[in-house]
C-alpha cells in the first residue's frame, strides 16, 4: 500500500449562496503528480487554498503529510510550496532579490538549496538583476517555481501555473515537473487545459465543486462508452446546429474547426452521415472515427450530471 501525502475527507466550502466545494473527498500518494482538471470556477483554487491553510473549510477534514490543515497550519506552511495562479512575487524586486527574500522567510539560503532549483533557475539566472515585473510570462513562471521550491518542500501546490504562457513555456514547465517528481516531491497541479491531464499520474475531473471522476488519464479515456467521430464541413457553425438532428446522435461539441460527435451505433455508417449533411447543404464533409480525449470524457461526464 502506498503512503498517503494528501487526504481530503468531505470538505465543503461556501461563499454566501455559492457552493465552491461540495463534500470533496480524495487522496494523493507520496511522490505522485496529481492533476485537478476543470474550468474556471470549478473549485480548484478553493481546495488549494484550504490545503495550504490560507482559508478554512466550512466542514470536513483534510491533512497534508499527516498534518491537519486547521490544527497544524504552521507546520504545513513550513513543509509545502505554493505557486498561486496569479503571479504574486514582488514586481519591483529583481529576480535574485525575490529568490533571496523567499529563502530568508523560510530560514534558509539560496546556496543551501541551490541544487534543488538549479535546473529551473539556471534558465533565468542570466537575468537575475532584472526586475520581476519586466520578465516574460515564461520567465515569471520559472521564478515563481524557484521561489516555491527554495525551502525544499515535501509537497508542491501549483494553481494553474501554465495559464497565460506560450505553448513552448507550457511544455518546458511540465518537463520541469517531471524532473521534480523524480526527486520525490508530491506535486498537485490544477489546470483548465485538458491536454495537460495526460501528463499526470492521476487526475480528478472537477466541475461546480464536485468531483466527476478520479483515475489515471488512460483509464478515463478507456472507459469512454460510445463511438466517437470527428466531423468537419465547409460551414462549422451550421454543422454544430445540424448534426444533433441526425438519428442516433448522443452529443456533439465543437473542437477547433470540427466537431466531435458521440453516436449510439457501434459501427457508424459514414456514407449515410455524409448524405445527411449533403442534404443539409454541407460540402467538403470529412468524417473520421477517433479515440476520445480527456476533454471528450469530461463532456460526457458533465452530461450525466
C-alpha positions as YAML, in Angstrom:
chain: A
units: angstrom
residues:
- id: 1
  name: UNK
  ca: [0.00, 0.00, 0.00]
- id: 2
  name: UNK
  ca: [1.31, 3.42, -0.92]
- id: 3
  name: UNK
  ca: [1.88, 6.13, 1.66]
- id: 4
  name: UNK
  ca: [-0.64, 8.97, 1.52]
- id: 5
  name: UNK
  ca: [0.59, 12.54, 1.25]
- id: 6
  name: UNK
  ca: [-2.75, 14.38, 0.99]
- id: 7
  name: UNK
  ca: [-6.07, 13.27, 2.41]
- id: 8
  name: UNK
  ca: [-9.34, 15.16, 1.90]
- id: 9
  name: UNK
  ca: [-12.47, 13.93, 3.64]
- id: 10
  name: UNK
  ca: [-15.85, 15.51, 2.80]
- id: 11
  name: UNK
  ca: [-14.54, 19.06, 2.52]
- id: 12
  name: UNK
  ca: [-17.15, 21.72, 1.76]
- id: 13
  name: UNK
  ca: [-16.80, 25.47, 1.30]
- id: 14
  name: UNK
  ca: [-19.42, 28.11, 0.59]
- id: 15
  name: UNK
  ca: [-19.17, 31.78, -0.31]
- id: 16
  name: UNK
  ca: [-22.57, 33.13, 0.58]
- id: 17
  name: UNK
  ca: [-25.06, 31.23, -1.56]
- id: 18
  name: UNK
  ca: [-22.34, 29.87, -3.86]
- id: 19
  name: UNK
  ca: [-21.05, 26.35, -3.19]
- id: 20
  name: UNK
  ca: [-17.36, 26.29, -4.11]
- id: 21
  name: UNK
  ca: [-16.73, 22.75, -2.84]
- id: 22
  name: UNK
  ca: [-19.43, 20.16, -2.23]
- id: 23
  name: UNK
  ca: [-18.29, 17.29, 0.04]
- id: 24
  name: UNK
  ca: [-14.99, 16.68, -1.77]
- id: 25
  name: UNK
  ca: [-13.06, 13.52, -0.86]
- id: 26
  name: UNK
  ca: [-9.79, 12.28, -2.35]
- id: 27
  name: UNK
  ca: [-6.27, 11.15, -1.50]
- id: 28
  name: UNK
  ca: [-2.90, 11.76, -3.16]
- id: 29
  name: UNK
  ca: [0.02, 9.35, -2.85]
- id: 30
  name: UNK
  ca: [3.50, 10.43, -1.83]
- id: 31
  name: UNK
  ca: [5.63, 11.26, -4.85]
- id: 32
  name: UNK
  ca: [2.60, 11.46, -7.14]
- id: 33
  name: UNK
  ca: [1.97, 14.07, -9.83]
- id: 34
  name: UNK
  ca: [-1.74, 14.62, -9.33]
- id: 35
  name: UNK
  ca: [-3.83, 16.87, -11.56]
- id: 36
  name: UNK
  ca: [-7.03, 18.79, -10.89]
- id: 37
  name: UNK
  ca: [-8.68, 19.30, -14.27]
- id: 38
  name: UNK
  ca: [-11.62, 21.63, -14.75]
- id: 39
  name: UNK
  ca: [-12.76, 25.03, -15.99]
- id: 40
  name: UNK
  ca: [-12.56, 28.32, -14.09]
- id: 41
  name: UNK
  ca: [-14.93, 28.28, -11.14]
- id: 42
  name: UNK
  ca: [-14.79, 24.51, -10.71]
- id: 43
  name: UNK
  ca: [-13.39, 24.78, -7.16]
- id: 44
  name: UNK
  ca: [-9.72, 24.04, -7.81]
- id: 45
  name: UNK
  ca: [-8.31, 27.22, -6.26]
- id: 46
  name: UNK
  ca: [-10.57, 27.00, -3.21]
- id: 47
  name: UNK
  ca: [-9.36, 23.46, -2.49]
- id: 48
  name: UNK
  ca: [-5.71, 24.50, -2.91]
- id: 49
  name: UNK
  ca: [-6.18, 27.43, -0.53]
- id: 50
  name: UNK
  ca: [-7.68, 25.10, 2.08]
- id: 51
  name: UNK
  ca: [-4.83, 22.59, 1.72]
- id: 52
  name: UNK
  ca: [-2.22, 25.34, 2.01]
- id: 53
  name: UNK
  ca: [-4.02, 26.70, 5.12]
- id: 54
  name: UNK
  ca: [-4.93, 30.06, 3.58]
- id: 55
  name: UNK
  ca: [-8.67, 29.59, 4.21]
- id: 56
  name: UNK
  ca: [-10.72, 27.32, 6.45]
- id: 57
  name: UNK
  ca: [-13.23, 24.73, 5.22]
- id: 58
  name: UNK
  ca: [-16.83, 25.03, 6.36]
- id: 59
  name: UNK
  ca: [-16.97, 21.30, 7.07]
- id: 60
  name: UNK
  ca: [-14.93, 18.15, 6.62]
- id: 61
  name: UNK
  ca: [-11.28, 17.40, 7.32]
- id: 62
  name: UNK
  ca: [-8.05, 17.47, 5.37]
- id: 63
  name: UNK
  ca: [-4.43, 16.65, 6.08]
- id: 64
  name: UNK
  ca: [-1.10, 17.30, 4.38]
- id: 65
  name: UNK
  ca: [1.73, 14.95, 5.31]
- id: 66
  name: UNK
  ca: [-0.39, 13.72, 8.25]
- id: 67
  name: UNK
  ca: [-0.80, 17.30, 9.49]
- id: 68
  name: UNK
  ca: [-4.32, 18.67, 9.99]
- id: 69
  name: UNK
  ca: [-4.91, 21.79, 7.87]
- id: 70
  name: UNK
  ca: [-6.65, 23.56, 10.78]
- id: 71
  name: UNK
  ca: [-4.75, 22.39, 13.85]
- id: 72
  name: UNK
  ca: [-1.26, 22.18, 12.33]
- id: 73
  name: UNK
  ca: [-1.29, 25.09, 9.90]
- id: 74
  name: UNK
  ca: [2.11, 26.44, 11.00]
- id: 75
  name: UNK
  ca: [3.87, 23.13, 10.34]
- id: 76
  name: UNK
  ca: [2.14, 22.76, 6.98]
- id: 77
  name: UNK
  ca: [3.23, 26.21, 5.85]
- id: 78
  name: UNK
  ca: [6.83, 25.28, 6.54]
- id: 79
  name: UNK
  ca: [6.64, 22.00, 4.63]
- id: 80
  name: UNK
  ca: [4.77, 22.93, 1.44]
- id: 81
  name: UNK
  ca: [5.46, 25.11, -1.57]
- id: 82
  name: UNK
  ca: [2.64, 27.09, -3.16]
- id: 83
  name: UNK
  ca: [2.56, 28.78, -6.56]
- id: 84
  name: UNK
  ca: [-0.74, 30.69, -6.89]
- id: 85
  name: UNK
  ca: [-2.43, 31.22, -10.22]
- id: 86
  name: UNK
  ca: [-1.73, 34.95, -10.24]
- id: 87
  name: UNK
  ca: [1.93, 35.99, -10.25]
- id: 88
  name: UNK
  ca: [2.45, 37.14, -6.66]
- id: 89
  name: UNK
  ca: [6.14, 37.96, -6.37]
- id: 90
  name: UNK
  ca: [7.44, 41.49, -5.83]
- id: 91
  name: UNK
  ca: [7.45, 43.29, -9.16]
- id: 92
  name: UNK
  ca: [9.93, 45.95, -8.03]
- id: 93
  name: UNK
  ca: [12.46, 43.45, -6.74]
- id: 94
  name: UNK
  ca: [14.92, 41.76, -9.07]
- id: 95
  name: UNK
  ca: [14.90, 38.05, -9.85]
- id: 96
  name: UNK
  ca: [17.72, 37.45, -7.39]
- id: 97
  name: UNK
  ca: [16.19, 39.65, -4.68]
- id: 98
  name: UNK
  ca: [12.87, 37.81, -4.85]
- id: 99
  name: UNK
  ca: [14.57, 34.42, -4.52]
- id: 100
  name: UNK
  ca: [16.74, 35.55, -1.59]
- id: 101
  name: UNK
  ca: [13.72, 37.08, 0.13]
- id: 102
  name: UNK
  ca: [11.72, 33.84, -0.01]
- id: 103
  name: UNK
  ca: [14.71, 31.81, 1.15]
- id: 104
  name: UNK
  ca: [15.12, 34.12, 4.15]
- id: 105
  name: UNK
  ca: [11.44, 33.82, 5.09]
- id: 106
  name: UNK
  ca: [11.89, 30.06, 5.44]
- id: 107
  name: UNK
  ca: [15.16, 30.32, 7.32]
- id: 108
  name: UNK
  ca: [17.38, 29.04, 4.55]
- id: 109
  name: UNK
  ca: [19.64, 30.40, 1.82]
- id: 110
  name: UNK
  ca: [19.74, 30.13, -1.94]
- id: 111
  name: UNK
  ca: [23.14, 28.46, -1.70]
- id: 112
  name: UNK
  ca: [21.91, 25.78, 0.70]
- id: 113
  name: UNK
  ca: [19.16, 24.52, -1.63]
- id: 114
  name: UNK
  ca: [20.52, 25.62, -4.99]
- id: 115
  name: UNK
  ca: [20.81, 22.03, -6.24]
- id: 116
  name: UNK
  ca: [17.02, 21.69, -5.97]
- id: 117
  name: UNK
  ca: [16.30, 24.66, -8.23]
- id: 118
  name: UNK
  ca: [19.38, 24.85, -10.45]
- id: 119
  name: UNK
  ca: [17.73, 23.19, -13.49]
- id: 120
  name: UNK
  ca: [14.97, 25.80, -13.36]
- id: 121
  name: UNK
  ca: [16.79, 28.85, -12.02]
- id: 122
  name: UNK
  ca: [19.76, 28.46, -14.35]
- id: 123
  name: UNK
  ca: [17.45, 29.40, -17.23]
- id: 124
  name: UNK
  ca: [16.67, 32.81, -15.72]
- id: 125
  name: UNK
  ca: [19.88, 33.39, -13.76]
- id: 126
  name: UNK
  ca: [21.40, 35.46, -16.61]
- id: 127
  name: UNK
  ca: [18.57, 37.93, -15.89]
- id: 128
  name: UNK
  ca: [19.00, 37.87, -12.10]
- id: 129
  name: UNK
  ca: [19.27, 41.68, -11.92]
- id: 130
  name: UNK
  ca: [16.10, 42.28, -13.96]
- id: 131
  name: UNK
  ca: [13.02, 43.36, -12.04]
- id: 132
  name: UNK
  ca: [10.36, 40.65, -11.82]
- id: 133
  name: UNK
  ca: [7.78, 42.95, -13.36]
- id: 134
  name: UNK
  ca: [9.85, 43.13, -16.56]
- id: 135
  name: UNK
  ca: [10.01, 39.36, -17.10]
- id: 136
  name: UNK
  ca: [8.11, 37.45, -19.80]
- id: 137
  name: UNK
  ca: [5.32, 35.08, -18.79]
- id: 138
  name: UNK
  ca: [7.55, 32.02, -19.06]
- id: 139
  name: UNK
  ca: [10.34, 33.61, -17.03]
- id: 140
  name: UNK
  ca: [7.91, 34.74, -14.33]
- id: 141
  name: UNK
  ca: [6.70, 31.15, -14.18]
- id: 142
  name: UNK
  ca: [10.23, 29.82, -13.64]
- id: 143
  name: UNK
  ca: [10.97, 32.44, -10.97]
- id: 144
  name: UNK
  ca: [7.73, 31.67, -9.10]
- id: 145
  name: UNK
  ca: [8.51, 27.95, -9.17]
- id: 146
  name: UNK
  ca: [12.05, 28.57, -7.93]
- id: 147
  name: UNK
  ca: [10.69, 30.63, -5.02]
- id: 148
  name: UNK
  ca: [8.14, 27.91, -4.18]
- id: 149
  name: UNK
  ca: [10.94, 25.30, -4.07]
- id: 150
  name: UNK
  ca: [13.74, 27.18, -2.34]
- id: 151
  name: UNK
  ca: [12.88, 25.88, 1.15]
- id: 152
  name: UNK
  ca: [12.84, 22.24, -0.06]
- id: 153
  name: UNK
  ca: [9.11, 21.45, 0.39]
- id: 154
  name: UNK
  ca: [7.82, 17.89, 0.51]
- id: 155
  name: UNK
  ca: [4.59, 18.88, -1.26]
- id: 156
  name: UNK
  ca: [4.22, 21.39, -4.08]
- id: 157
  name: UNK
  ca: [0.90, 23.07, -4.94]
- id: 158
  name: UNK
  ca: [0.69, 24.70, -8.36]
- id: 159
  name: UNK
  ca: [-2.54, 26.54, -9.12]
- id: 160
  name: UNK
  ca: [-2.99, 26.89, -12.90]
- id: 161
  name: UNK
  ca: [0.74, 27.52, -13.40]
- id: 162
  name: UNK
  ca: [0.62, 27.48, -17.22]
- id: 163
  name: UNK
  ca: [-2.32, 29.84, -17.74]
- id: 164
  name: UNK
  ca: [-1.37, 32.74, -19.97]
- id: 165
  name: UNK
  ca: [2.03, 31.42, -21.10]
- id: 166
  name: UNK
  ca: [3.02, 30.30, -24.58]
- id: 167
  name: UNK
  ca: [2.97, 26.69, -25.77]
- id: 168
  name: UNK
  ca: [6.75, 26.28, -25.58]
- id: 169
  name: UNK
  ca: [6.84, 27.53, -21.98]
- id: 170
  name: UNK
  ca: [3.98, 25.19, -21.10]
- id: 171
  name: UNK
  ca: [5.90, 22.20, -22.45]
- id: 172
  name: UNK
  ca: [9.11, 23.22, -20.68]
- id: 173
  name: UNK
  ca: [7.22, 23.68, -17.42]
- id: 174
  name: UNK
  ca: [5.79, 20.15, -17.48]
- id: 175
  name: UNK
  ca: [9.22, 18.75, -18.23]
- id: 176
  name: UNK
  ca: [10.44, 20.51, -15.09]
- id: 177
  name: UNK
  ca: [7.61, 19.00, -13.07]
- id: 178
  name: UNK
  ca: [8.55, 15.51, -14.22]
- id: 179
  name: UNK
  ca: [12.11, 16.04, -13.00]
- id: 180
  name: UNK
  ca: [10.86, 17.34, -9.65]
- id: 181
  name: UNK
  ca: [8.60, 14.30, -9.28]
- id: 182
  name: UNK
  ca: [11.58, 12.03, -9.90]
- id: 183
  name: UNK
  ca: [13.19, 13.76, -6.92]
- id: 184
  name: UNK
  ca: [10.38, 12.51, -4.67]
- id: 185
  name: UNK
  ca: [8.27, 15.66, -4.32]
- id: 186
  name: UNK
  ca: [4.49, 15.22, -4.24]
- id: 187
  name: UNK
  ca: [3.01, 17.62, -6.80]
- id: 188
  name: UNK
  ca: [-0.57, 18.83, -7.03]
- id: 189
  name: UNK
  ca: [-1.30, 20.91, -10.11]
- id: 190
  name: UNK
  ca: [-4.54, 22.44, -11.29]
- id: 191
  name: UNK
  ca: [-5.21, 23.40, -14.88]
- id: 192
  name: UNK
  ca: [-8.08, 24.32, -17.21]
- id: 193
  name: UNK
  ca: [-6.16, 22.72, -20.10]
- id: 194
  name: UNK
  ca: [-7.49, 19.24, -20.73]
- id: 195
  name: UNK
  ca: [-4.44, 18.24, -22.79]
- id: 196
  name: UNK
  ca: [-2.27, 18.57, -19.68]
- id: 197
  name: UNK
  ca: [-4.20, 15.77, -17.97]
- id: 198
  name: UNK
  ca: [-2.23, 13.13, -19.87]
- id: 199
  name: UNK
  ca: [0.97, 14.38, -18.22]
- id: 200
  name: UNK
  ca: [-0.25, 13.48, -14.71]
- id: 201
  name: UNK
  ca: [-0.07, 10.13, -12.89]
- id: 202
  name: UNK
  ca: [-3.70, 10.52, -11.87]
- id: 203
  name: UNK
  ca: [-6.28, 13.25, -12.32]
- id: 204
  name: UNK
  ca: [-9.56, 14.33, -10.84]
- id: 205
  name: UNK
  ca: [-12.11, 15.90, -13.14]
- id: 206
  name: UNK
  ca: [-13.93, 18.59, -11.18]
- id: 207
  name: UNK
  ca: [-16.85, 20.86, -12.01]
- id: 208
  name: UNK
  ca: [-19.08, 23.12, -9.88]
- id: 209
  name: UNK
  ca: [-17.37, 21.99, -6.70]
- id: 210
  name: UNK
  ca: [-17.99, 18.31, -7.33]
- id: 211
  name: UNK
  ca: [-15.64, 15.52, -8.37]
- id: 212
  name: UNK
  ca: [-16.77, 13.81, -11.55]
- id: 213
  name: UNK
  ca: [-14.00, 11.20, -11.75]
- id: 214
  name: UNK
  ca: [-10.65, 10.24, -10.23]
- id: 215
  name: UNK
  ca: [-8.39, 7.89, -12.17]
- id: 216
  name: UNK
  ca: [-5.38, 7.68, -14.45]
- id: 217
  name: UNK
  ca: [-5.75, 9.56, -17.75]
- id: 218
  name: UNK
  ca: [-5.51, 6.29, -19.68]
- id: 219
  name: UNK
  ca: [-8.24, 4.65, -17.61]
- id: 220
  name: UNK
  ca: [-10.57, 7.62, -18.01]
- id: 221
  name: UNK
  ca: [-10.13, 7.54, -21.79]
- id: 222
  name: UNK
  ca: [-10.56, 3.75, -21.99]
- id: 223
  name: UNK
  ca: [-13.94, 4.00, -20.26]
- id: 224
  name: UNK
  ca: [-15.47, 6.30, -22.88]
- id: 225
  name: UNK
  ca: [-18.64, 4.33, -23.69]
- id: 226
  name: UNK
  ca: [-19.54, 5.01, -27.33]
- id: 227
  name: UNK
  ca: [-18.20, 5.51, -30.87]
- id: 228
  name: UNK
  ca: [-16.77, 8.99, -31.39]
- id: 229
  name: UNK
  ca: [-16.42, 10.79, -34.71]
- id: 230
  name: UNK
  ca: [-14.54, 13.88, -35.81]
- id: 231
  name: UNK
  ca: [-16.60, 15.66, -38.49]
- id: 232
  name: UNK
  ca: [-15.85, 18.80, -40.49]
- id: 233
  name: UNK
  ca: [-17.53, 20.62, -43.39]
- id: 234
  name: UNK
  ca: [-17.41, 23.93, -45.21]
- id: 235
  name: UNK
  ca: [-19.58, 25.59, -42.53]
- id: 236
  name: UNK
  ca: [-18.70, 24.69, -38.95]
- id: 237
  name: UNK
  ca: [-21.39, 26.94, -37.47]
- id: 238
  name: UNK
  ca: [-24.23, 25.22, -39.37]
- id: 239
  name: UNK
  ca: [-22.60, 21.84, -38.74]
- id: 240
  name: UNK
  ca: [-22.92, 22.41, -34.99]
- id: 241
  name: UNK
  ca: [-26.61, 23.17, -35.46]
- id: 242
  name: UNK
  ca: [-27.43, 20.41, -37.96]
- id: 243
  name: UNK
  ca: [-25.57, 17.36, -36.63]
- id: 244
  name: UNK
  ca: [-27.72, 16.87, -33.48]
- id: 245
  name: UNK
  ca: [-30.69, 16.23, -35.84]
- id: 246
  name: UNK
  ca: [-29.07, 13.06, -37.18]
- id: 247
  name: UNK
  ca: [-30.66, 9.92, -35.77]
- id: 248
  name: UNK
  ca: [-28.58, 8.27, -33.07]
- id: 249
  name: UNK
  ca: [-26.50, 11.30, -32.07]
- id: 250
  name: UNK
  ca: [-25.98, 11.38, -28.30]
- id: 251
  name: UNK
  ca: [-23.87, 14.54, -28.16]
- id: 252
  name: UNK
  ca: [-21.89, 16.89, -30.39]
- id: 253
  name: UNK
  ca: [-19.36, 19.54, -29.37]
- id: 254
  name: UNK
  ca: [-17.15, 21.94, -31.26]
- id: 255
  name: UNK
  ca: [-13.43, 21.12, -31.26]
- id: 256
  name: UNK
  ca: [-11.48, 23.72, -33.20]
- id: 257
  name: UNK
  ca: [-12.55, 23.64, -36.87]
- id: 258
  name: UNK
  ca: [-14.53, 20.41, -36.50]
- id: 259
  name: UNK
  ca: [-16.99, 18.76, -34.13]
- id: 260
  name: UNK
  ca: [-16.80, 15.60, -32.05]
- id: 261
  name: UNK
  ca: [-19.95, 13.51, -32.31]
- id: 262
  name: UNK
  ca: [-20.90, 10.65, -29.99]
- id: 263
  name: UNK
  ca: [-23.25, 8.04, -31.51]
- id: 264
  name: UNK
  ca: [-25.43, 5.17, -30.32]
- id: 265
  name: UNK
  ca: [-24.37, 2.85, -33.15]
- id: 266
  name: UNK
  ca: [-21.35, 0.60, -32.66]
- id: 267
  name: UNK
  ca: [-20.45, 0.82, -36.36]
- id: 268
  name: UNK
  ca: [-21.49, 4.22, -37.75]
- id: 269
  name: UNK
  ca: [-22.31, 4.47, -41.44]
- id: 270
  name: UNK
  ca: [-20.04, 7.26, -42.74]
- id: 271
  name: UNK
  ca: [-21.77, 7.38, -46.12]
- id: 272
  name: UNK
  ca: [-25.17, 7.77, -44.50]
- id: 273
  name: UNK
  ca: [-23.92, 10.64, -42.35]
- id: 274
  name: UNK
  ca: [-22.31, 12.34, -45.34]
- id: 275
  name: UNK
  ca: [-25.54, 12.03, -47.34]
- id: 276
  name: UNK
  ca: [-27.48, 13.55, -44.43]
- id: 277
  name: UNK
  ca: [-25.11, 16.53, -44.28]
- id: 278
  name: UNK
  ca: [-25.12, 16.97, -48.08]
- id: 279
  name: UNK
  ca: [-28.89, 17.20, -47.95]
- id: 280
  name: UNK
  ca: [-28.49, 19.92, -45.33]
- id: 281
  name: UNK
  ca: [-26.36, 21.88, -47.79]
- id: 282
  name: UNK
  ca: [-22.91, 20.96, -46.47]
- id: 283
  name: UNK
  ca: [-19.94, 20.28, -48.74]
- id: 284
  name: UNK
  ca: [-16.33, 19.20, -48.17]
- id: 285
  name: UNK
  ca: [-17.56, 16.81, -45.49]
- id: 286
  name: UNK
  ca: [-14.84, 14.78, -43.74]
- id: 287
  name: UNK
  ca: [-15.61, 12.06, -41.20]
- id: 288
  name: UNK
  ca: [-13.12, 10.08, -39.10]
- id: 289
  name: UNK
  ca: [-13.52, 7.77, -36.14]
- id: 290
  name: UNK
  ca: [-11.29, 8.90, -33.28]
- id: 291
  name: UNK
  ca: [-10.20, 7.91, -29.79]
- id: 292
  name: UNK
  ca: [-11.72, 10.05, -27.05]
- id: 293
  name: UNK
  ca: [-9.58, 12.67, -25.35]
- id: 294
  name: UNK
  ca: [-9.82, 13.61, -21.67]
- id: 295
  name: UNK
  ca: [-11.88, 16.61, -22.77]
- id: 296
  name: UNK
  ca: [-14.37, 14.31, -24.53]
- id: 297
  name: UNK
  ca: [-14.63, 12.26, -21.35]
- id: 298
  name: UNK
  ca: [-15.14, 15.41, -19.29]
- id: 299
  name: UNK
  ca: [-18.00, 16.49, -21.55]
- id: 300
  name: UNK
  ca: [-19.52, 13.02, -21.31]
- id: 301
  name: UNK
  ca: [-19.41, 13.09, -17.52]
- id: 302
  name: UNK
  ca: [-20.87, 16.60, -17.48]
- id: 303
  name: UNK
  ca: [-23.89, 15.46, -19.47]
- id: 304
  name: UNK
  ca: [-24.58, 12.71, -16.94]
- id: 305
  name: UNK
  ca: [-24.88, 15.23, -14.12]
...
